Every structure is written in C-alpha cells, then in structure tokens.
Amino acid sequence: MEMKVQIPFQQLLTAVKALTPSQKTRLRQELIEEKAGKDDKAAYIEMLLNGPVFADKEIKTIEENRKSIAKWRTKN
C-alpha cells in the first residue's frame, strides 16, 4: 500500500534535523539506494534505445536463412 503526504519543505527539514544520528544514516542510505535504482533503470533504457540494431541487409540475410532452414526441415 502506498500513501502520499504533502509536507511543506520546511517541516520536512525540521523533522529530518530532529532525527537521531543513526536514523539520519539510515535515511541517507535509503536515499542513495533509491537513486542507484533509478540510475540503473535509466542506464538500461538508454542502452536499449542506443544499442546496436540490424541493418536491412542483415535482416534480409536472416530471413533467407530462416526460409532455407524451414525448407531443409520439411525435406528431412
């Protein structure tokens, strides 16, 4: 279950300042982990969008090979 709460920044800052040192460390780690997860997803999307693609000639060769294999399989 997800719950969203609108808290003015100043109140949030006051609440964070009131945390104990161990709670601040835990909060910092949570924020770092969340950011790392988003960076991984963004990098993955970028890799997919900018990755190598087949040229039309390569696609034609693959189609011809598939047809040849299909013909060979029906003969045997």
N, CA, C and O atoms as CSV, one atom per row, in Angstrom:
chain,resi,resn,atom,element,x,y,z
A,1,MET,N,N,0.848,-1.172,0.000
A,1,MET,CA,C,0.000,0.000,0.000
A,1,MET,C,C,0.894,1.236,0.000
A,1,MET,O,O,1.868,1.319,0.748
A,2,GLU,N,N,0.548,2.175,-0.840
A,2,GLU,CA,C,1.339,3.399,-0.944
A,2,GLU,C,C,0.500,4.567,-0.468
A,2,GLU,O,O,-0.692,4.667,-0.758
A,3,MET,N,N,1.165,5.459,0.282
A,3,MET,CA,C,0.456,6.624,0.789
A,3,MET,C,C,1.304,7.848,0.524
A,3,MET,O,O,2.498,7.869,0.825
A,4,LYS,N,N,0.687,8.857,-0.036
A,4,LYS,CA,C,1.415,10.095,-0.311
A,4,LYS,C,C,0.909,11.183,0.630
A,4,LYS,O,O,-0.290,11.329,0.865
A,5,VAL,N,N,1.869,11.941,1.158
A,5,VAL,CA,C,1.540,13.005,2.094
A,5,VAL,C,C,2.230,14.277,1.622
A,5,VAL,O,O,3.413,14.255,1.283
A,6,GLN,N,N,1.508,15.366,1.599
A,6,GLN,CA,C,2.088,16.655,1.235
A,6,GLN,C,C,2.589,17.331,2.508
A,6,GLN,O,O,1.803,17.708,3.378
A,7,ILE,N,N,3.907,17.475,2.601
A,7,ILE,CA,C,4.514,18.132,3.762
A,7,ILE,C,C,5.339,19.304,3.242
A,7,ILE,O,O,6.188,19.123,2.369
A,8,PRO,N,N,5.100,20.484,3.762
A,8,PRO,CA,C,5.932,21.616,3.339
A,8,PRO,C,C,7.400,21.320,3.606
A,8,PRO,O,O,7.743,20.670,4.594
A,9,PHE,N,N,8.265,21.804,2.717
A,9,PHE,CA,C,9.695,21.503,2.809
A,9,PHE,C,C,10.280,21.867,4.169
A,9,PHE,O,O,11.068,21.107,4.731
A,10,GLN,N,N,9.901,23.007,4.690
A,10,GLN,CA,C,10.467,23.451,5.972
A,10,GLN,C,C,10.123,22.480,7.094
A,10,GLN,O,O,10.963,22.202,7.950
A,11,GLN,N,N,8.895,21.959,7.097
A,11,GLN,CA,C,8.510,20.982,8.118
A,11,GLN,C,C,9.301,19.687,7.940
A,11,GLN,O,O,9.723,19.068,8.916
A,12,LEU,N,N,9.493,19.292,6.701
A,12,LEU,CA,C,10.271,18.098,6.428
A,12,LEU,C,C,11.712,18.269,6.910
A,12,LEU,O,O,12.282,17.371,7.531
A,13,LEU,N,N,12.285,19.422,6.620
A,13,LEU,CA,C,13.649,19.717,7.047
A,13,LEU,C,C,13.763,19.683,8.569
A,13,LEU,O,O,14.729,19.144,9.109
A,14,THR,N,N,12.791,20.251,9.253
A,14,THR,CA,C,12.783,20.245,10.717
A,14,THR,C,C,12.701,18.821,11.244
A,14,THR,O,O,13.380,18.474,12.211
A,15,ALA,N,N,11.870,17.991,10.612
A,15,ALA,CA,C,11.728,16.597,11.040
A,15,ALA,C,C,13.032,15.831,10.816
A,15,ALA,O,O,13.429,15.030,11.663
A,16,VAL,N,N,13.695,16.067,9.696
A,16,VAL,CA,C,14.960,15.378,9.418
A,16,VAL,C,C,16.026,15.807,10.410
A,16,VAL,O,O,16.809,14.980,10.878
A,17,LYS,N,N,16.064,17.083,10.733
A,17,LYS,CA,C,17.053,17.566,11.699
A,17,LYS,C,C,16.827,16.977,13.082
A,17,LYS,O,O,17.771,16.867,13.865
A,18,ALA,N,N,15.591,16.596,13.399
A,18,ALA,CA,C,15.271,16.036,14.710
A,18,ALA,C,C,15.619,14.550,14.812
A,18,ALA,O,O,15.543,13.976,15.898
A,19,LEU,N,N,15.997,13.923,13.702
A,19,LEU,CA,C,16.341,12.501,13.733
A,19,LEU,C,C,17.632,12.275,14.509
A,19,LEU,O,O,18.489,13.152,14.613
A,20,THR,N,N,17.733,11.069,15.046
A,20,THR,CA,C,18.977,10.696,15.718
A,20,THR,C,C,20.040,10.443,14.642
A,20,THR,O,O,19.704,10.229,13.477
A,21,PRO,N,N,21.311,10.468,15.028
A,21,PRO,CA,C,22.362,10.206,14.042
A,21,PRO,C,C,22.191,8.869,13.302
A,21,PRO,O,O,22.441,8.793,12.099
A,22,SER,N,N,21.776,7.840,14.004
A,22,SER,CA,C,21.594,6.536,13.344
A,22,SER,C,C,20.412,6.582,12.367
A,22,SER,O,O,20.455,5.953,11.310
A,23,GLN,N,N,19.366,7.321,12.720
A,23,GLN,CA,C,18.225,7.453,11.813
A,23,GLN,C,C,18.613,8.266,10.573
A,23,GLN,O,O,18.167,7.971,9.464
A,24,LYS,N,N,19.443,9.285,10.772
A,24,LYS,CA,C,19.915,10.074,9.627
A,24,LYS,C,C,20.757,9.214,8.692
A,24,LYS,O,O,20.648,9.321,7.471
A,25,THR,N,N,21.593,8.363,9.271
A,25,THR,CA,C,22.419,7.461,8.462
A,25,THR,C,C,21.537,6.514,7.670
A,25,THR,O,O,21.777,6.275,6.487
A,26,ARG,N,N,20.521,5.978,8.319
A,26,ARG,CA,C,19.593,5.068,7.640
A,26,ARG,C,C,18.849,5.790,6.525
A,26,ARG,O,O,18.689,5.240,5.435
A,27,LEU,N,N,18.396,7.000,6.778
A,27,LEU,CA,C,17.703,7.800,5.762
A,27,LEU,C,C,18.627,8.061,4.576
A,27,LEU,O,O,18.216,7.940,3.422
A,28,ARG,N,N,19.863,8.417,4.864
A,28,ARG,CA,C,20.847,8.683,3.804
A,28,ARG,C,C,21.039,7.439,2.934
A,28,ARG,O,O,21.065,7.541,1.707
A,29,GLN,N,N,21.175,6.266,3.559
A,29,GLN,CA,C,21.344,5.015,2.819
A,29,GLN,C,C,20.131,4.717,1.945
A,29,GLN,O,O,20.274,4.292,0.799
A,30,GLU,N,N,18.947,4.940,2.486
A,30,GLU,CA,C,17.717,4.700,1.716
A,30,GLU,C,C,17.673,5.588,0.477
A,30,GLU,O,O,17.296,5.139,-0.606
A,31,LEU,N,N,18.057,6.841,0.644
A,31,LEU,CA,C,18.039,7.773,-0.486
A,31,LEU,C,C,19.088,7.396,-1.532
A,31,LEU,O,O,18.840,7.514,-2.732
A,32,ILE,N,N,20.250,6.946,-1.082
A,32,ILE,CA,C,21.302,6.525,-2.010
A,32,ILE,C,C,20.853,5.294,-2.789
A,32,ILE,O,O,21.045,5.227,-4.003
A,33,GLU,N,N,20.255,4.320,-2.103
A,33,GLU,CA,C,19.778,3.099,-2.764
A,33,GLU,C,C,18.681,3.417,-3.771
A,33,GLU,O,O,18.648,2.842,-4.859
A,34,GLU,N,N,17.784,4.329,-3.411
A,34,GLU,CA,C,16.694,4.706,-4.320
A,34,GLU,C,C,17.261,5.352,-5.582
A,34,GLU,O,O,16.817,5.056,-6.691
A,35,LYS,N,N,18.235,6.227,-5.408
A,35,LYS,CA,C,18.844,6.904,-6.550
A,35,LYS,C,C,19.574,5.900,-7.434
A,35,LYS,O,O,19.495,5.985,-8.660
A,36,ALA,N,N,20.276,4.957,-6.831
A,36,ALA,CA,C,21.017,3.955,-7.602
A,36,ALA,C,C,20.057,3.120,-8.436
A,36,ALA,O,O,20.356,2.796,-9.586
A,37,GLY,N,N,18.920,2.772,-7.875
A,37,GLY,CA,C,17.924,2.002,-8.616
A,37,GLY,C,C,17.418,2.758,-9.824
A,37,GLY,O,O,17.241,2.172,-10.892
A,38,LYS,N,N,17.183,4.043,-9.673
A,38,LYS,CA,C,16.709,4.856,-10.790
A,38,LYS,C,C,17.792,5.002,-11.843
A,38,LYS,O,O,17.496,4.985,-13.038
A,39,ASP,N,N,19.044,5.145,-11.422
A,39,ASP,CA,C,20.149,5.267,-12.369
A,39,ASP,C,C,20.305,3.995,-13.185
A,39,ASP,O,O,20.573,4.055,-14.385
A,40,ASP,N,N,20.140,2.839,-12.543
A,40,ASP,CA,C,20.241,1.568,-13.246
A,40,ASP,C,C,19.158,1.456,-14.312
A,40,ASP,O,O,19.424,1.032,-15.436
A,41,LYS,N,N,17.951,1.835,-13.956
A,41,LYS,CA,C,16.842,1.760,-14.905
A,41,LYS,C,C,17.076,2.716,-16.073
A,41,LYS,O,O,16.850,2.356,-17.229
A,42,ALA,N,N,17.526,3.924,-15.775
A,42,ALA,CA,C,17.782,4.906,-16.834
A,42,ALA,C,C,18.898,4.419,-17.748
A,42,ALA,O,O,18.812,4.581,-18.966
A,43,ALA,N,N,19.939,3.827,-17.183
A,43,ALA,CA,C,21.051,3.313,-17.985
A,43,ALA,C,C,20.582,2.168,-18.872
A,43,ALA,O,O,20.997,2.060,-20.026
A,44,TYR,N,N,19.720,1.316,-18.337
A,44,TYR,CA,C,19.188,0.185,-19.110
A,44,TYR,C,C,18.346,0.688,-20.283
A,44,TYR,O,O,18.474,0.195,-21.404
A,45,ILE,N,N,17.494,1.660,-20.019
A,45,ILE,CA,C,16.665,2.224,-21.085
A,45,ILE,C,C,17.538,2.883,-22.146
A,45,ILE,O,O,17.296,2.721,-23.343
A,46,GLU,N,N,18.544,3.619,-21.713
A,46,GLU,CA,C,19.445,4.272,-22.662
A,46,GLU,C,C,20.179,3.242,-23.514
A,46,GLU,O,O,20.347,3.435,-24.718
A,47,MET,N,N,20.617,2.147,-22.891
A,47,MET,CA,C,21.302,1.107,-23.636
A,47,MET,C,C,20.381,0.496,-24.688
A,47,MET,O,O,20.804,0.250,-25.817
A,48,LEU,N,N,19.125,0.252,-24.320
A,48,LEU,CA,C,18.183,-0.314,-25.275
A,48,LEU,C,C,17.919,0.630,-26.439
A,48,LEU,O,O,17.844,0.203,-27.591
A,49,LEU,N,N,17.781,1.900,-26.136
A,49,LEU,CA,C,17.476,2.865,-27.184
A,49,LEU,C,C,18.677,3.154,-28.089
A,49,LEU,O,O,18.502,3.450,-29.271
A,50,ASN,N,N,19.877,3.071,-27.551
A,50,ASN,CA,C,21.077,3.400,-28.315
A,50,ASN,C,C,21.895,2.187,-28.718
A,50,ASN,O,O,22.984,2.320,-29.276
A,51,GLY,N,N,21.368,1.004,-28.433
A,51,GLY,CA,C,22.116,-0.210,-28.712
A,51,GLY,C,C,22.184,-0.527,-30.195
A,51,GLY,O,O,21.579,0.159,-31.019
A,52,PRO,N,N,22.925,-1.570,-30.522
A,52,PRO,CA,C,23.073,-1.950,-31.925
A,52,PRO,C,C,21.755,-2.466,-32.496
A,52,PRO,O,O,20.930,-3.049,-31.792
A,53,VAL,N,N,21.590,-2.233,-33.781
A,53,VAL,CA,C,20.399,-2.708,-34.489
A,53,VAL,C,C,20.852,-3.393,-35.772
A,53,VAL,O,O,21.967,-3.164,-36.241
A,54,PHE,N,N,19.997,-4.223,-36.333
A,54,PHE,CA,C,20.313,-4.887,-37.581
A,54,PHE,C,C,20.080,-3.937,-38.746
A,54,PHE,O,O,19.123,-3.163,-38.752
A,55,ALA,N,N,20.958,-4.007,-39.719
A,55,ALA,CA,C,20.779,-3.256,-40.957
A,55,ALA,C,C,19.789,-4.032,-41.827
A,55,ALA,O,O,19.568,-5.221,-41.597
A,56,ASP,N,N,19.199,-3.382,-42.810
A,56,ASP,CA,C,18.232,-4.036,-43.689
A,56,ASP,C,C,18.846,-5.252,-44.378
A,56,ASP,O,O,18.181,-6.274,-44.549
A,57,LYS,N,N,20.109,-5.143,-44.771
A,57,LYS,CA,C,20.796,-6.250,-45.437
A,57,LYS,C,C,20.901,-7.452,-44.494
A,57,LYS,O,O,20.709,-8.592,-44.916
A,58,GLU,N,N,21.206,-7.197,-43.219
A,58,GLU,CA,C,21.311,-8.282,-42.242
A,58,GLU,C,C,19.956,-8.940,-41.997
A,58,GLU,O,O,19.870,-10.159,-41.853
A,59,ILE,N,N,18.920,-8.145,-41.951
A,59,ILE,CA,C,17.573,-8.690,-41.749
A,59,ILE,C,C,17.198,-9.575,-42.929
A,59,ILE,O,O,16.621,-10.646,-42.744
A,60,LYS,N,N,17.521,-9.135,-44.134
A,60,LYS,CA,C,17.227,-9.921,-45.333
A,60,LYS,C,C,17.969,-11.252,-45.281
A,60,LYS,O,O,17.400,-12.294,-45.608
A,61,THR,N,N,19.236,-11.223,-44.872
A,61,THR,CA,C,20.031,-12.452,-44.756
A,61,THR,C,C,19.405,-13.394,-43.733
A,61,THR,O,O,19.324,-14.598,-43.976
A,62,ILE,N,N,18.972,-12.879,-42.622
A,62,ILE,CA,C,18.343,-13.706,-41.579
A,62,ILE,C,C,17.069,-14.339,-42.121
A,62,ILE,O,O,16.827,-15.526,-41.906
A,63,GLU,N,N,16.251,-13.556,-42.822
A,63,GLU,CA,C,15.012,-14.098,-43.396
A,63,GLU,C,C,15.308,-15.211,-44.387
A,63,GLU,O,O,14.635,-16.241,-44.389
A,64,GLU,N,N,16.315,-15.006,-45.231
A,64,GLU,CA,C,16.689,-16.037,-46.205
A,64,GLU,C,C,17.172,-17.294,-45.501
A,64,GLU,O,O,16.825,-18.403,-45.907
A,65,ASN,N,N,17.959,-17.135,-44.461
A,65,ASN,CA,C,18.439,-18.298,-43.702
A,65,ASN,C,C,17.285,-19.051,-43.058
A,65,ASN,O,O,17.270,-20.282,-43.063
A,66,ARG,N,N,16.337,-18.338,-42.515
A,66,ARG,CA,C,15.175,-18.982,-41.889
A,66,ARG,C,C,14.385,-19.786,-42.917
A,66,ARG,O,O,13.948,-20.904,-42.644
A,67,LYS,N,N,14.211,-19.205,-44.094
A,67,LYS,CA,C,13.489,-19.907,-45.161
A,67,LYS,C,C,14.240,-21.165,-45.571
A,67,LYS,O,O,13.634,-22.217,-45.772
A,68,SER,N,N,15.561,-21.056,-45.697
A,68,SER,CA,C,16.374,-22.219,-46.071
A,68,SER,C,C,16.276,-23.317,-45.024
A,68,SER,O,O,16.157,-24.495,-45.362
A,69,ILE,N,N,16.323,-22.940,-43.773
A,69,ILE,CA,C,16.221,-23.912,-42.684
A,69,ILE,C,C,14.850,-24.579,-42.703
A,69,ILE,O,O,14.745,-25.793,-42.532
A,70,ALA,N,N,13.802,-23.789,-42.910
A,70,ALA,CA,C,12.445,-24.326,-42.947
A,70,ALA,C,C,12.300,-25.327,-44.096
A,70,ALA,O,O,11.682,-26.378,-43.928
A,71,LYS,N,N,12.859,-25.009,-45.242
A,71,LYS,CA,C,12.798,-25.937,-46.385
A,71,LYS,C,C,13.553,-27.207,-46.069
A,71,LYS,O,O,13.066,-28.299,-46.359
A,72,TRP,N,N,14.737,-27.092,-45.478
A,72,TRP,CA,C,15.547,-28.252,-45.129
A,72,TRP,C,C,14.804,-29.152,-44.127
A,72,TRP,O,O,14.844,-30.378,-44.232
A,73,ARG,N,N,14.136,-28.530,-43.168
A,73,ARG,CA,C,13.427,-29.305,-42.136
A,73,ARG,C,C,12.255,-30.073,-42.724
A,73,ARG,O,O,11.972,-31.192,-42.298
A,74,THR,N,N,11.564,-29.477,-43.708
A,74,THR,CA,C,10.423,-30.175,-44.302
A,74,THR,C,C,10.879,-31.361,-45.161
A,74,THR,O,O,10.148,-32.339,-45.316
A,75,LYS,N,N,12.104,-31.267,-45.723
A,75,LYS,CA,C,12.637,-32.372,-46.522
A,75,LYS,C,C,13.051,-33.546,-45.642
A,75,LYS,O,O,12.961,-34.696,-46.071
A,76,ASN,N,N,13.502,-33.277,-44.426
A,76,ASN,CA,C,14.018,-34.343,-43.557
A,76,ASN,C,C,13.017,-34.770,-42.553
A,76,ASN,O,O,13.291,-35.657,-41.745
